[in-house]
Amino acid sequence: ADQKGPVFLKEPTNRIDFSNSTGAEIECKASGNPMPEIIWIRSDGTAVGDVPGLRQISSDGKLVFPPFRAEDYRQEVHAQVYACLARNQFGSIISRDVHVRAVVSQFYITEAENEYVIKGNAAVVKCKIPSFVADFVQVEAWLDEEGMELWRNNATTAYDGKYLVLPSGELHIREVGPEDGYKSYQCRTKHRLTGETRLS
């Protein structure tokens, strides 16, 4: 068979964000003859080794970050730039930089802010998301006090034209009438790394 240098079959993506409760596995695969060796390196070119319980390299060349406790967070492991190197005696190739960021789950509370409105005008209800999780948490739905969905992200059904939700997650209520004065609204948020949902 022809001998040839490595070619990536699966190159890792540029950014990997994950939660400490889920962990992550980053794949890197290359073909070549003979079969290339996969080595994970840091941005300074030094090889990455196992850190027990926090980082390991699997036999098939994956860079594995197991789930970990908040107190075991280590910046040099969990907030690091890695790259995948594939080599055999006919050559070596290096993947793009892979920015790895582990996010430690923190307890957070969201709240829908009170809004005072003049009859006939539009009301804006904001969903307050704490700044330390704002990167990862977005408004998934707005509900009324009976738990009826007024709006849901990416929903296929059409909702009452009275309610409009902006990309920022704010709920706009058109032409507020007296009956709206007695309603309360709740926002439901979703954390994109853990999949956890919260109701305000």
Residue pairs with C-beta under 8 A, 6 or more apart in sequence:
1 33
2 33
3 33
3 34
3 90
4 32
4 33
4 90
5 32
5 36
5 88
5 90
5 91
5 92
5 93
6 30
6 31
6 32
6 36
6 86
6 87
6 88
6 90
6 91
6 92
6 93
7 30
7 31
7 32
7 93
8 28
8 29
8 30
8 86
8 93
8 95
9 29
9 30
9 31
10 27
10 28
10 29
11 28
11 84
11 95
11 96
12 26
12 27
12 28
12 63
12 84
12 95
12 96
12 98
13 98
14 96
14 97
14 98
14 99
15 98
15 99
15 101
16 24
16 26
16 98
16 99
16 100
16 101
17 101
17 102
17 103
17 136
17 193
18 24
18 65
18 100
18 101
18 102
18 103
18 193
19 102
19 103
19 104
19 105
19 191
19 193
19 194
20 67
20 68
20 69
20 70
20 73
20 78
20 102
20 103
20 104
20 105
21 67
21 105
21 194
22 67
22 193
22 194
23 64
23 65
23 66
23 67
23 68
24 64
24 65
24 100
24 102
25 58
25 62
25 63
25 64
25 65
26 62
26 63
26 64
26 65
26 82
26 84
26 98
26 100
27 61
27 62
28 38
28 40
28 61
28 62
28 63
28 84
28 86
28 95
29 38
29 61
30 36
30 38
30 86
30 93
32 86
32 88
32 90
32 91
33 88
34 88
34 89
35 88
36 86
36 87
36 88
36 92
37 86
37 87
37 88
38 57
38 61
38 84
38 85
38 86
39 47
39 48
39 84
39 85
39 86
39 87
40 47
40 48
40 57
40 63
40 82
40 83
40 84
40 85
41 47
41 48
41 82
41 83
41 84
41 85
41 94
42 48
42 80
42 81
42 82
42 83
43 81
43 82
43 83
43 97
48 55
48 57
48 63
48 82
49 57
50 56
50 57
51 74
51 77
53 66
53 68
53 72
54 65
54 66
54 68
54 72
54 74
54 77
54 78
55 63
55 64
55 65
55 77
56 64
56 66
57 63
57 64
58 64
61 84
63 82
63 84
65 77
65 78
65 100
65 102
68 78
68 102
70 104
70 105
73 102
73 104
77 102
78 100
78 101
78 102
79 100
79 101
79 102
80 100
81 97
81 98
81 99
81 100
82 97
82 98
82 100
83 94
83 95
83 96
83 97
83 98
84 94
84 95
84 98
85 92
85 93
85 94
85 95
86 92
86 93
87 93
103 136
103 193
105 191
105 194
105 196
106 132
106 133
108 129
108 130
108 132
108 133
108 137
108 198
109 130
109 198
109 200
110 127
110 128
110 129
110 130
110 137
110 187
110 189
110 198
110 200
111 127
111 128
111 200
112 125
112 126
112 127
112 128
112 184
112 185
112 186
112 187
112 200
113 125
113 126
113 127
113 128
115 123
115 124
115 125
115 126
117 123
117 173
117 176
117 180
118 176
119 176
119 177
119 178
120 175
120 176
120 177
121 175
121 176
122 172
122 173
122 174
122 175
122 176
123 172
123 173
123 176
123 180
124 170
124 171
124 172
124 173
125 142
125 170
125 171
125 173
125 185
125 187
126 169
126 170
126 171
127 139
127 142
127 169
127 170
127 171
127 187
127 189
127 200
128 200
129 137
129 138
129 139
129 169
129 189
133 191
136 191
136 192
136 193
137 189
137 190
137 191
137 192
137 198
138 153
138 169
138 189
138 190
138 192
139 153
139 165
139 169
139 187
139 188
139 189
140 152
140 153
140 188
140 189
140 190
140 197
141 149
141 150
141 151
141 152
141 153
141 187
141 188
142 149
142 150
142 151
142 163
142 165
142 171
142 185
142 186
142 187
142 188
143 149
143 150
143 185
143 186
143 187
143 188
143 199
144 150
144 183
144 184
144 185
144 186
145 183
145 184
145 185
145 186
147 186
149 155
149 159
150 159
150 160
150 163
150 171
150 185
151 159
151 163
151 164
151 165
151 171
161 174
162 173
162 174
162 175
163 171
163 172
163 173
163 174
164 171
164 172
164 174
165 171
165 172
166 172
169 187
171 185
171 187
173 180
186 199
186 200
187 199
187 200
188 197
188 198
188 199
188 200
189 197
189 198
189 200
190 196
190 197
191 197
191 198
